[in-house]
Amino acid sequence: MVRSMTGFGRGVTTTNSFQLTVEIRAVNHRFLEMNTKFPKEWMESEVIAKKMLSDALSRGKIDVIIFLKELHDAEQTIRINWPLLNAFIQAKQELEQSVKMEEKWTMQEISSLEQVLQVEKIELLQEEIVEAVKSAMSEAISNLVSMREREGKELHHVMLQYKFELEQQIEQIRKEAPQAVAKYRERLLGRLLEISSGQALEDRLVAEVAIFAERIDITEELDRLESHVSQLTETLEETTAIGRKLDFIMQEMNREINTIGSKNQSATCSIAVVQAKAILEKMREQVQNIE
């Protein structure tokens, strides 16, 4: 299956204490590279998240970001730091000996004393965090994969169109290539007529043409190129990750068309070879987007 490497997915999970949002962004990369940004105390959840990503994805640079929103009705308590408060009281009593001060403190004054009143939130259970991460990650990965598959369908269509155009150029090359030998024979015959005659001319002509035909023969290269095109078609229909395999096929196709171009002696073929190279370059660019 053709699946793009770029995409985005979001997943949200809500518990009694918090709302967890996971966002996954993916772009092209030769391998699977994962960057996650989890709180330090969520190490177990981070390991699980990476395992879920590696099970679902084969290639791409993956960035995972989480957002934690604590709910307003989450249970909270206030702890009084009695030693610190008593120290403030003692300091106040000492000041009163030199500076006239109010005998009583208001609640506002007490709360303004640094670290005297400390808001304590109920500590999140590790099990609750893990389950929330699993749920949000599962939804985010599902959305990411769906987006990759939608873009993959477009890539599949584009690759098939380029393949059709490439096949037309290959057919043109195969059709025009034999004419190069005939034209060479005519040119060579004209030259030899100036210096030879009779049987010697015929023998020389046959030998020279045979050598030339062998040197510029591109039948094997065309056969291999067509074989790679067939392999490309089959690979596009496979259900596993095919990006690396397609990349290798493109390298082989480029090698064959370059060899054909170096052997070619036909102006008409040269045009088709240039067109084929341009199509292969477009195909190669698209393959870089395929997982």
ZAMARGU-4260 file (C-alpha; in steps of 0.2 Angstrom, whole numbers, plus 5000, padded with zeros to 4 digits):
<rodrens>
0) 5000/5000/5000 | 5006/5017/4995 | 5007/5028/5011 | 5014/5045/5013 | 5026/5049/5026
5) 5019/5066/5030 | 5004/5068/5041 | 4996/5074/5057 | 4986/5066/5071 | 4978/5072/5087
10) 4970/5061/5101 | 4961/5067/5117 | 4958/5058/5133 | 4948/5065/5148 | 4949/5058/5166
15) 4942/5064/5183 | 4958/5074/5186 | 4964/5080/5169 | 4962/5081/5150 | 4977/5074/5140
20) 4980/5079/5122 | 4992/5071/5111 | 4998/5078/5094 | 5009/5069/5082 | 5017/5077/5067
25) 5026/5067/5054 | 5038/5072/5039 | 5049/5063/5027 | 5065/5053/5034 | 5075/5039/5028
30) 5072/5029/5044 | 5060/5030/5059 | 5065/5044/5070 | 5055/5048/5085 | 5056/5064/5096
35) 5044/5064/5111 | 5041/5078/5124 | 5034/5070/5140 | 5036/5076/5158 | 5051/5068/5167
40) 5040/5058/5179 | 5031/5050/5164 | 5045/5039/5158 | 5035/5023/5158 | 5021/5031/5147
45) 5034/5038/5135 | 5042/5021/5133 | 5024/5014/5129 | 5021/5028/5117 | 5037/5025/5107
50) 5032/5007/5106 | 5015/5011/5099 | 5023/5022/5086 | 5036/5009/5080 | 5022/4996/5079
55) 5012/5007/5068 | 5025/5017/5057 | 5040/5011/5047 | 5048/5027/5042 | 5047/5046/5045
60) 5053/5059/5057 | 5040/5059/5071 | 5037/5073/5084 | 5025/5069/5098 | 5019/5083/5110
65) 5007/5081/5124 | 4996/5095/5133 | 4990/5092/5150 | 4975/5102/5157 | 4970/5099/5175
70) 4951/5100/5177 | 4944/5113/5189 | 4935/5101/5200 | 4950/5091/5203 | 4952/5088/5222
75) 4965/5100/5230 | 4971/5103/5248 | 4980/5117/5257 | 4994/5112/5268 | 5000/5124/5282
80) 5018/5125/5284 | 5017/5127/5303 | 5036/5129/5307 | 5038/5143/5294 | 5022/5152/5301
85) 5028/5151/5319 | 5045/5158/5313 | 5035/5173/5305 | 5025/5175/5321 | 5041/5175/5332
90) 5049/5188/5320 | 5033/5198/5321 | 5034/5198/5340 | 5052/5203/5340 | 5048/5218/5328
95) 5034/5223/5339 | 5047/5227/5353 | 5053/5241/5341 | 5039/5245/5329 | 5021/5247/5333
100) 5011/5233/5324 | 4993/5226/5323 | 4990/5212/5335 | 4981/5202/5323 | 4985/5196/5305
105) 4972/5195/5292 | 4970/5179/5281 | 4976/5189/5266 | 4992/5194/5276 | 4995/5176/5281
110) 4992/5170/5263 | 5005/5183/5256 | 5018/5175/5267 | 5029/5165/5255 | 5027/5146/5256
115) 5016/5147/5272 | 5001/5141/5263 | 5005/5127/5250 | 4992/5121/5238 | 4993/5102/5236
120) 4985/5093/5222 | 4981/5075/5222 | 4996/5066/5215 | 4991/5057/5198 | 4992/5038/5199
125) 5004/5031/5187 | 4991/5018/5181 | 4979/5032/5176 | 4993/5042/5167 | 4998/5026/5157
130) 4980/5022/5152 | 4977/5040/5147 | 4992/5040/5136 | 4988/5024/5128 | 4970/5030/5124
135) 4976/5047/5117 | 4991/5039/5107 | 4980/5026/5099 | 4968/5040/5093 | 4982/5051/5087
140) 4991/5037/5078 | 4974/5031/5070 | 4971/5049/5063 | 4989/5051/5058 | 4989/5034/5048
145) 4972/5039/5040 | 4980/5055/5034 | 4995/5046/5027 | 4984/5034/5018 | 4973/5047/5010
150) 4989/5056/5004 | 4996/5039/4998 | 4981/5036/4987 | 4986/5053/4978 | 5004/5047/4977
155) 4999/5030/4970 | 4989/5039/4956 | 5003/5050/4952 | 5016/5036/4951 | 5005/5026/4939
160) 5003/5041/4928 | 5022/5043/4927 | 5024/5025/4924 | 5012/5026/4909 | 5022/5041/4902
165) 5039/5031/4905 | 5032/5016/4896 | 5028/5027/4881 | 5046/5034/4880 | 5053/5016/4882
170) 5042/5010/4867 | 5048/5025/4857 | 5067/5021/4861 | 5064/5002/4856 | 5056/5007/4840
175) 5069/5020/4834 | 5085/5011/4840 | 5087/4999/4825 | 5087/5014/4813 | 5103/5020/4820
180) 5112/5004/4813 | 5104/5007/4796 | 5109/5025/4795 | 5127/5021/4801 | 5128/5008/4787
185) 5123/5021/4774 | 5136/5033/4780 | 5149/5020/4781 | 5145/5013/4763 | 5147/5031/4756
190) 5164/5032/4764 | 5170/5015/4759 | 5165/5017/4741 | 5178/5031/4740 | 5192/5019/4744
195) 5186/5001/4740 | 5176/4991/4728 | 5170/4973/4725 | 5171/4960/4738 | 5183/4969/4749
200) 5170/4983/4750 | 5156/4971/4755 | 5167/4962/4768 | 5173/4978/4776 | 5156/4985/4777
205) 5148/4969/4785 | 5162/4969/4798 | 5161/4987/4802 | 5142/4987/4804 | 5142/4971/4814
210) 5155/4979/4826 | 5144/4995/4827 | 5128/4986/4830 | 5136/4976/4844 | 5143/4992/4852
215) 5126/5002/4852 | 5114/4987/4855 | 5103/4992/4870 | 5091/4977/4869 | 5097/4970/4886
220) 5095/4987/4894 | 5078/4990/4887 | 5073/4973/4893 | 5079/4976/4911 | 5071/4993/4911
225) 5054/4986/4906 | 5057/4972/4920 | 5060/4986/4933 | 5044/4995/4927 | 5034/4979/4930
230) 5042/4977/4947 | 5037/4995/4951 | 5019/4991/4946 | 5019/4976/4957 | 5027/4985/4972
235) 5014/4999/4971 | 5001/4986/4975 | 5010/4978/4990 | 5002/4980/5008 | 5018/4983/5017
240) 5029/4998/5018 | 5037/5000/5001 | 5047/5016/5001 | 5064/5009/5002 | 5060/4996/4989
245) 5054/5009/4977 | 5069/5019/4980 | 5080/5004/4975 | 5070/5001/4959 | 5072/5019/4954
250) 5091/5018/4956 | 5091/5003/4945 | 5079/5011/4932 | 5091/5027/4932 | 5106/5016/4929
255) 5098/5007/4914 | 5092/5023/4906 | 5109/5031/4908 | 5117/5017/4899 | 5105/5018/4885
260) 5108/5036/4884 | 5127/5033/4882 | 5125/5019/4869 | 5112/5028/4859 | 5116/5035/4842
265) 5099/5041/4836 | 5093/5059/4838 | 5076/5053/4839 | 5080/5041/4853 | 5090/5055/4862
270) 5074/5065/4864 | 5065/5050/4871 | 5080/5046/4883 | 5079/5064/4889 | 5061/5063/4892
275) 5062/5047/4901 | 5076/5054/4913 | 5064/5069/4917 | 5050/5057/4921 | 5061/5046/4932
280) 5067/5061/4941 | 5049/5066/4945 | 5045/5048/4950 | 5061/5048/4962 | 5054/5064/4970
285) 5038/5056/4974 | 5046/5041/4980 | 5054/5051/4994 | 5037/5055/5001 | 5032/5036/5002
290) 5033/5026/5018
</rodrens>
